[in-house]
């Protein structure tokens, strides 16, 4: 009887083993390492400094992580940057997701990142873009494309003011009209 049971288990193991890649499926359950302390839907916030509004943010979802001192915005992230001189909207940014350092208020945008200047209608596309809250500058080490009515430039190592007027590339390739 014991031999029958052993043969049954061996045959079961041999039948279930296969070299066919289609039959190999890995199922994993991933628990988030850090759970958000707070989750907000249809989120909006303002960055204000000395009675001056620097930026207005909105997103479908915001996750706040108190222990990491960061906020993650995802799904339909939109940001308006304001001029310190006029107080008017200076530029617009959209991104798939944004990570905000809650201590410095610096933002890093990820995914399909798009920036448009309100004054000169220049456009910027990138996969990663950082906004420094103190200097109000945009920087990226990822591949960036910049276009305006006068030029189309692409490259790496981008830095600009948030209005896309004063900018520079470290490695560049493009055309000038």
C-alpha positions in Angstrom: 0.0 0.0 0.0 2.8 2.4 0.9 4.4 1.7 -2.5 1.2 2.7 -4.3 1.0 6.0 -2.4 4.6 6.8 -3.1 4.2 5.9 -6.8 1.0 8.1 -6.9 3.0 11.1 -5.5 5.9 10.6 -7.9 3.6 10.3 -10.9 1.8 13.4 -9.8 5.1 15.3 -9.5 6.2 14.1 -12.9 3.0 15.0 -14.6 2.9 18.5 -13.1 6.5 19.3 -14.1 6.9 20.7 -17.6 9.6 22.5 -19.6 7.0 24.4 -21.5 7.4 28.2 -20.7 3.6 28.7 -21.2 2.8 26.5 -18.2 5.2 28.3 -15.9 3.2 31.0 -14.0 4.4 32.8 -11.0 1.9 34.1 -8.6 3.1 36.6 -6.0 1.3 38.6 -3.4 3.0 41.9 -2.9 2.3 43.8 0.3 3.2 47.5 0.2 6.3 48.1 2.4 5.0 51.5 3.5 1.3 52.1 3.8 0.1 55.6 3.4 -1.0 57.4 6.5 -3.6 59.3 4.6 -5.1 59.0 1.1 -7.0 61.8 -0.5 -9.1 61.7 -3.7 -9.6 64.8 -6.0 -6.7 66.4 -4.2 -5.7 70.0 -4.5 -3.1 72.1 -2.6 -1.2 75.4 -2.9 2.5 76.1 -2.2 2.5 79.5 -0.5 5.5 81.5 0.7 5.1 84.9 2.5 1.7 85.6 1.1 2.8 84.6 -2.5 1.3 81.6 -4.2 4.1 79.7 -5.9 2.2 76.7 -7.2 -1.3 75.2 -7.4 -1.5 71.3 -7.5 -4.3 68.9 -8.3 -4.4 65.2 -8.7 -7.0 62.4 -8.6 -5.1 60.8 -5.7 -2.6 61.9 -3.1 -0.9 59.4 -0.7 0.8 61.0 2.4 3.6 59.1 4.1 4.4 60.8 7.4 7.3 58.5 8.3 9.1 59.2 5.0 8.0 62.8 5.0 6.7 62.6 1.4 3.5 62.9 -0.6 2.8 60.9 -3.8 0.4 62.4 -6.3 -0.8 60.1 -9.1 -3.5 60.0 -11.8 -4.1 63.2 -13.7 -1.5 65.4 -11.9 -1.7 69.1 -12.9 0.4 72.0 -11.6 0.2 75.7 -12.3 3.3 77.8 -11.4 2.7 81.5 -10.6 4.9 84.6 -11.3 6.3 86.3 -8.2 6.1 89.7 -9.9 2.6 89.6 -11.5 1.0 86.8 -9.4 -0.5 85.4 -12.7 -0.1 81.8 -13.9 3.3 81.5 -15.5 3.4 77.9 -16.7 1.5 74.6 -16.6 2.8 71.1 -15.9 1.2 67.7 -16.2 2.6 64.4 -15.2 1.7 60.8 -14.6 2.9 61.0 -11.0 4.7 63.4 -8.7 6.7 62.8 -5.5 6.8 65.8 -3.1 9.5 66.1 -0.4 7.3 67.4 2.5 10.4 69.0 4.2 11.8 70.9 1.2 8.6 71.0 -0.9 10.7 70.0 -3.9 8.7 68.0 -6.5 9.9 65.3 -8.9 7.5 64.5 -11.8 7.5 61.1 -13.5 6.1 59.4 -16.6 4.7 61.5 -19.3 5.8 65.0 -18.1 4.7 68.1 -20.1 5.3 71.7 -19.3 4.0 74.7 -21.3 5.0 78.4 -20.8 2.1 80.8 -20.7 4.1 83.7 -22.1 6.2 82.3 -25.0 4.1 79.1 -25.5 7.3 77.0 -25.3 6.7 73.3 -24.6 8.8 70.8 -22.7 8.5 67.0 -22.7 10.4 64.7 -20.3 10.2 61.4 -18.4 11.6 62.9 -15.2 11.6 66.6 -14.2 12.5 68.2 -10.8 11.1 71.5 -9.6 13.1 73.1 -6.8 10.9 75.0 -4.4 13.6 77.5 -3.3 15.0 78.5 -6.7 11.8 77.7 -8.7 13.9 76.0 -11.4 13.2 72.9 -13.5 15.9 70.4 -14.0 16.2 67.0 -15.6 18.9 64.4 -16.4 16.5 62.4 -18.5 16.0 62.9 -22.3 14.1 66.2 -22.8 12.5 67.9 -25.8 12.0 71.6 -25.9 10.0 73.4 -28.7 9.1 77.0 -29.3 8.2 79.0 -32.4 11.9 79.5 -33.1 13.6 76.2 -32.1 13.2 72.5 -31.5 15.9 71.1 -29.2 16.4 67.8 -27.5 19.0 66.4 -25.2 20.0 65.6 -21.7 21.0 67.7 -18.7 18.2 70.3 -18.8 17.9 73.4 -16.5 15.4 76.2 -16.8 13.3 78.7 -14.9 9.7 77.5 -14.5 8.6 79.8 -17.3 10.9 78.0 -19.9 12.5 81.4 -20.9 16.1 81.0 -19.6 17.2 77.4 -20.2 20.3 75.3 -21.0 21.2 71.8 -22.0 24.3 69.8 -21.2 24.1 67.5 -24.2 22.1 68.8 -27.1 20.9 68.0 -30.6 18.4 70.0 -32.5 17.5 72.6 -35.2 17.1 76.3 -35.1 14.6 78.1 -37.4 
